[in-house]
Amino acid sequence: MPEEKETQKESTQMNFALFISSLGMQALMHLGEVVNPLTNKKETDLKQAKQTIDILEILEKKTKGNLDKKEEQILRDILYETRMKYIEKAGQQK
């Protein structure tokens, strides 16, 4: 059983991929794509979404060359998805 506890502990520890994923979820929440857990509603706040996307872009620049392939791919995918959703939502508000 100690092995099982160790695996559980490892899966709940913060790592770069989990951190980036949480920022991606936050951006999607601000884009109205994911329910806000505090209000149980989908809410759109483009200013907050843009700020979170900007943070992801800063992380991409500052970590260049220091991530493993999996981390790079996760960050690239999250940035692509959030940017496309942002463009879509911003275009709807014009």
Rosetta constraint file for C-alpha pairs under 8 A:
AtomPair CA 1 CA 5 HARMONIC 6.56 0.50
AtomPair CA 2 CA 6 HARMONIC 6.21 0.50
AtomPair CA 3 CA 7 HARMONIC 6.26 0.50
AtomPair CA 4 CA 8 HARMONIC 6.26 0.50
AtomPair CA 5 CA 9 HARMONIC 6.11 0.50
AtomPair CA 6 CA 10 HARMONIC 6.20 0.50
AtomPair CA 7 CA 11 HARMONIC 6.23 0.50
AtomPair CA 8 CA 12 HARMONIC 6.43 0.50
AtomPair CA 9 CA 13 HARMONIC 6.32 0.50
AtomPair CA 14 CA 18 HARMONIC 6.12 0.50
AtomPair CA 14 CA 19 HARMONIC 6.65 0.50
AtomPair CA 15 CA 19 HARMONIC 6.11 0.50
AtomPair CA 16 CA 20 HARMONIC 6.10 0.50
AtomPair CA 16 CA 71 HARMONIC 7.15 0.50
AtomPair CA 17 CA 21 HARMONIC 6.05 0.50
AtomPair CA 17 CA 71 HARMONIC 5.72 0.50
AtomPair CA 17 CA 74 HARMONIC 6.82 0.50
AtomPair CA 17 CA 75 HARMONIC 7.75 0.50
AtomPair CA 18 CA 22 HARMONIC 6.10 0.50
AtomPair CA 19 CA 23 HARMONIC 6.42 0.50
AtomPair CA 20 CA 24 HARMONIC 6.19 0.50
AtomPair CA 20 CA 56 HARMONIC 7.41 0.50
AtomPair CA 20 CA 74 HARMONIC 7.72 0.50
AtomPair CA 20 CA 75 HARMONIC 6.52 0.50
AtomPair CA 20 CA 78 HARMONIC 7.92 0.50
AtomPair CA 21 CA 25 HARMONIC 6.18 0.50
AtomPair CA 21 CA 74 HARMONIC 7.73 0.50
AtomPair CA 21 CA 75 HARMONIC 7.98 0.50
AtomPair CA 21 CA 78 HARMONIC 7.33 0.50
AtomPair CA 22 CA 26 HARMONIC 6.16 0.50
AtomPair CA 23 CA 27 HARMONIC 6.22 0.50
AtomPair CA 23 CA 52 HARMONIC 6.75 0.50
AtomPair CA 23 CA 56 HARMONIC 7.38 0.50
AtomPair CA 24 CA 28 HARMONIC 6.22 0.50
AtomPair CA 24 CA 52 HARMONIC 7.85 0.50
AtomPair CA 24 CA 53 HARMONIC 7.84 0.50
AtomPair CA 24 CA 78 HARMONIC 5.87 0.50
AtomPair CA 24 CA 79 HARMONIC 7.64 0.50
AtomPair CA 24 CA 82 HARMONIC 7.00 0.50
AtomPair CA 25 CA 29 HARMONIC 6.04 0.50
AtomPair CA 25 CA 34 HARMONIC 7.47 0.50
AtomPair CA 26 CA 30 HARMONIC 6.31 0.50
AtomPair CA 26 CA 49 HARMONIC 7.71 0.50
AtomPair CA 26 CA 52 HARMONIC 7.36 0.50
AtomPair CA 27 CA 31 HARMONIC 6.19 0.50
AtomPair CA 27 CA 48 HARMONIC 7.50 0.50
AtomPair CA 27 CA 49 HARMONIC 4.78 0.50
AtomPair CA 27 CA 50 HARMONIC 7.68 0.50
AtomPair CA 27 CA 52 HARMONIC 5.67 0.50
AtomPair CA 27 CA 53 HARMONIC 6.61 0.50
AtomPair CA 27 CA 82 HARMONIC 6.68 0.50
AtomPair CA 28 CA 32 HARMONIC 6.34 0.50
AtomPair CA 28 CA 33 HARMONIC 5.19 0.50
AtomPair CA 28 CA 34 HARMONIC 5.79 0.50
AtomPair CA 28 CA 49 HARMONIC 7.30 0.50
AtomPair CA 28 CA 82 HARMONIC 6.59 0.50
AtomPair CA 28 CA 85 HARMONIC 7.95 0.50
AtomPair CA 29 CA 33 HARMONIC 5.60 0.50
AtomPair CA 29 CA 34 HARMONIC 4.49 0.50
AtomPair CA 29 CA 35 HARMONIC 6.14 0.50
AtomPair CA 29 CA 36 HARMONIC 6.01 0.50
AtomPair CA 29 CA 42 HARMONIC 7.11 0.50
AtomPair CA 29 CA 43 HARMONIC 7.05 0.50
AtomPair CA 29 CA 44 HARMONIC 7.45 0.50
AtomPair CA 29 CA 49 HARMONIC 7.97 0.50
AtomPair CA 30 CA 34 HARMONIC 7.88 0.50
AtomPair CA 30 CA 43 HARMONIC 6.37 0.50
AtomPair CA 30 CA 44 HARMONIC 5.10 0.50
AtomPair CA 30 CA 45 HARMONIC 4.98 0.50
AtomPair CA 30 CA 46 HARMONIC 6.50 0.50
AtomPair CA 30 CA 48 HARMONIC 6.22 0.50
AtomPair CA 30 CA 49 HARMONIC 5.01 0.50
AtomPair CA 31 CA 43 HARMONIC 7.08 0.50
AtomPair CA 31 CA 44 HARMONIC 4.86 0.50
AtomPair CA 31 CA 45 HARMONIC 6.19 0.50
AtomPair CA 31 CA 46 HARMONIC 6.23 0.50
AtomPair CA 31 CA 49 HARMONIC 5.97 0.50
AtomPair CA 31 CA 85 HARMONIC 7.17 0.50
AtomPair CA 31 CA 86 HARMONIC 6.70 0.50
AtomPair CA 31 CA 89 HARMONIC 7.10 0.50
AtomPair CA 32 CA 42 HARMONIC 4.83 0.50
AtomPair CA 32 CA 43 HARMONIC 4.66 0.50
AtomPair CA 32 CA 44 HARMONIC 4.51 0.50
AtomPair CA 32 CA 45 HARMONIC 7.63 0.50
AtomPair CA 33 CA 42 HARMONIC 6.69 0.50
AtomPair CA 34 CA 42 HARMONIC 6.03 0.50
AtomPair CA 35 CA 39 HARMONIC 7.89 0.50
AtomPair CA 35 CA 40 HARMONIC 5.69 0.50
AtomPair CA 35 CA 41 HARMONIC 5.08 0.50
AtomPair CA 35 CA 42 HARMONIC 4.47 0.50
AtomPair CA 35 CA 43 HARMONIC 7.29 0.50
AtomPair CA 36 CA 40 HARMONIC 5.32 0.50
AtomPair CA 36 CA 41 HARMONIC 5.52 0.50
AtomPair CA 36 CA 42 HARMONIC 5.92 0.50
AtomPair CA 36 CA 43 HARMONIC 6.94 0.50
AtomPair CA 37 CA 41 HARMONIC 7.59 0.50
AtomPair CA 45 CA 49 HARMONIC 6.21 0.50
AtomPair CA 46 CA 50 HARMONIC 5.97 0.50
AtomPair CA 46 CA 86 HARMONIC 7.34 0.50
AtomPair CA 46 CA 89 HARMONIC 7.83 0.50
AtomPair CA 46 CA 90 HARMONIC 7.24 0.50
AtomPair CA 47 CA 51 HARMONIC 6.27 0.50
AtomPair CA 48 CA 52 HARMONIC 6.26 0.50
AtomPair CA 49 CA 53 HARMONIC 6.22 0.50
AtomPair CA 49 CA 86 HARMONIC 7.38 0.50
AtomPair CA 50 CA 54 HARMONIC 6.02 0.50
AtomPair CA 50 CA 86 HARMONIC 7.43 0.50
AtomPair CA 51 CA 55 HARMONIC 6.31 0.50
AtomPair CA 52 CA 56 HARMONIC 6.37 0.50
AtomPair CA 53 CA 57 HARMONIC 6.25 0.50
AtomPair CA 53 CA 79 HARMONIC 6.95 0.50
AtomPair CA 53 CA 82 HARMONIC 6.89 0.50
AtomPair CA 53 CA 83 HARMONIC 7.17 0.50
AtomPair CA 54 CA 58 HARMONIC 6.23 0.50
AtomPair CA 55 CA 59 HARMONIC 6.24 0.50
AtomPair CA 56 CA 60 HARMONIC 6.18 0.50
AtomPair CA 56 CA 75 HARMONIC 7.67 0.50
AtomPair CA 56 CA 79 HARMONIC 6.89 0.50
AtomPair CA 57 CA 61 HARMONIC 6.34 0.50
AtomPair CA 57 CA 79 HARMONIC 7.39 0.50
AtomPair CA 58 CA 62 HARMONIC 6.06 0.50
AtomPair CA 59 CA 63 HARMONIC 5.83 0.50
AtomPair CA 60 CA 64 HARMONIC 6.05 0.50
AtomPair CA 60 CA 75 HARMONIC 7.11 0.50
AtomPair CA 63 CA 67 HARMONIC 6.49 0.50
AtomPair CA 67 CA 71 HARMONIC 5.74 0.50
AtomPair CA 67 CA 72 HARMONIC 5.89 0.50
AtomPair CA 68 CA 72 HARMONIC 6.22 0.50
AtomPair CA 69 CA 73 HARMONIC 6.14 0.50
AtomPair CA 70 CA 74 HARMONIC 6.19 0.50
AtomPair CA 71 CA 75 HARMONIC 6.17 0.50
AtomPair CA 72 CA 76 HARMONIC 6.05 0.50
AtomPair CA 73 CA 77 HARMONIC 5.97 0.50
AtomPair CA 74 CA 78 HARMONIC 6.08 0.50
AtomPair CA 75 CA 79 HARMONIC 6.07 0.50
AtomPair CA 76 CA 80 HARMONIC 6.15 0.50
AtomPair CA 77 CA 81 HARMONIC 6.16 0.50
AtomPair CA 78 CA 82 HARMONIC 6.05 0.50
AtomPair CA 79 CA 83 HARMONIC 5.89 0.50
AtomPair CA 80 CA 84 HARMONIC 6.14 0.50
AtomPair CA 81 CA 85 HARMONIC 6.22 0.50
AtomPair CA 82 CA 86 HARMONIC 5.97 0.50
AtomPair CA 83 CA 87 HARMONIC 6.18 0.50
AtomPair CA 84 CA 88 HARMONIC 6.20 0.50
AtomPair CA 85 CA 89 HARMONIC 6.09 0.50
AtomPair CA 86 CA 90 HARMONIC 5.90 0.50
AtomPair CA 87 CA 91 HARMONIC 6.01 0.50
AtomPair CA 88 CA 92 HARMONIC 6.42 0.50
AtomPair CA 89 CA 93 HARMONIC 6.61 0.50
AtomPair CA 90 CA 94 HARMONIC 6.93 0.50
